[in-house]
Amino acid sequence: MDGRLGMIVDGTARDVNKIKKEKKELEEIGYDCYMVFVNTTLPVAQQRNKKRSRRLPPKLLAKSWNQV
């Protein structure tokens, strides 16, 4: 951040207040911020999770997906 390099922040929308705070802080120091929301069905999310090297337990993934 301090070097003003471009960055990508990857995360879920589970904690909207945290995202808002981070976005505000970045804009205050001069960053332009853009957000992308990728929507998928729970079955697709579960299928993709199975292919990842860092997998979440299916129940945890479903809970997170439902919160978003």
N, C-alpha and C positions, 0 to 999 in steps of 0.2 A: 504493500500500500504506500509506504513512504517514498518509494522510488517512482511512483506514478506509472507503474507498468500496467498493461491491460490484464484483466483477470476474469475468470469465470468462477462464480460461486454456485456450486451444485448442491441442491438439497430438496427436501419436500416442503410442502406448504403447511406442515403440521403445526408449526409455531409462527403464526403470521406476525405477531408482535416482534419477534426476534428478527425476522426478515425486514420489517419496516425500519427497525432501529439500525440495522447494518446498512441498508440502502441510504437512510438519512445521513449517517456518518460519512459514507463514501461521497455523497453529493456535496456535503459541507467542505470536503477537502478538494473538490474540483472534478470528481469523476462524473461522467455521463453514465446513467444506469438504464438498462433495458432488461425486461423480464420476459421469459418464455415459459408458458405453461404447457406441459405435454400431458394430455389426458389419455388414459388407457383403461381398459376393463380389468377387473380383478383377475379373471382367468389369464389374460395376456401378461399381467404383472407377475403372476405366479409362475408362468411358463418361462419368462425371461429370468426370473430369480434362480430357477433351477440351472440355468446355463452360466451363471456368474461364478467366479472363483470365491467371492465373498458373499455367501448366501445368508439370507435371513430365515429364521424358522417360519414356515408357512403361516402359522397363527399370528405371529408378530407382524408379518407383512400385511396380512388381511386387516389387522387392527389399524395399522398406519394408513393403509389405503382408505379405509372407512373414515378415518379422522379427516383426511384431506378432502 
